Amino acid sequence: MTQTKRIYSIPYVLWLGLFVIAPVLLIIYQSFKGIDNQFTLANYKDYFSSGTYLRMTLNSVWYAFIITVVVLLISYPAAYILNKMKHKQLLLMLIILPTWVNLLLKAYAFIGIFSTHGTINQFLMFTGIGSKQILFTDFSFIFVAAYIEIPFMIMPIFNALEEMNPSLISASRDLGANSWETFRRVIVPLSMNGVKSGVQAVFIPSLSLFMLTRLIGGNRVITLGTAIEEHFMVTQNWGMGSTIGVVLIIAMLAIMLVTGERKKKGGRH
């Protein structure tokens, strides 16, 4: 049986090595190369001594935090209500369906909705309020990013709520807890693993958004993802682009450690 498991694990190990470990090692290697292709530590020195890069890092974290909070505030009640409904699997599928649409297509759809002559501004003009600048604002960027990320937060929370033992909720009510106390003391703690998984699935990609920052944010929102694209596609400074990529990977690992499930000491593993 052990030999069979090793044979079956070969494709997984090859995939992990070729498409995860190898690219990360290449990025780390490239981060120590200058424009002249010589080994240097100047990229890291420039990054940590530059106020522009540090502000960009804070902006990335800040926008990712706002997007995650907005998505969580929408997704948790939605997943909770969805879990109570009769045809919940069908409704969940309808929520997931937009993820099958290409991100670029969704971005252009929102450009049409938020533009000066778009659907929303036409409605505002019809009501007499007048046209407003909606596209290329922080609001439009956060709104579109949250819309795209919502299914990735709902899924783990919905699964955590669905796997919850109903007898625990019944026991809570039998012991005299009202609906709010049951929700706060039983349901929320037992669904935290789903919340943590959802935070990882939303916060980490939000750190490196670059397409939406250009198409929806109009480059008013500058993130690490935007800087990486700029260095690789425009300035051709692959060393600095890789350095920012390494910083981004470290930030992602830190988020995974913070939101990861912790095993209790003395418990069974």
Buried (B, 14 or more C-beta within 10 A) or exposed (E): EEEEEEEEEEEEEEEEEEEEEEEEEEBBEBBBBBBEEEEBEBBBEBBEEEEEBEEBBEBBBEBBEBBBBBBBEBBBEBBBEBBEEEEBEEBBEEBEEEBEEEBEEBBEEBBEBBBEEBEBBEEBEEEEEEBEEBBBBEEBBBBBBBBBBBBBBBBBBBBBBBEBEEEEBEEBEEEEBEEEEBBEEBBEEBBEBBBBBBBBBBBBBBBBBBBBBBBBBEEEBBBBBBBBBBBBEEEEBBBBBBBBBBBBBEBBEEBBEEBEEEEEEEEEE
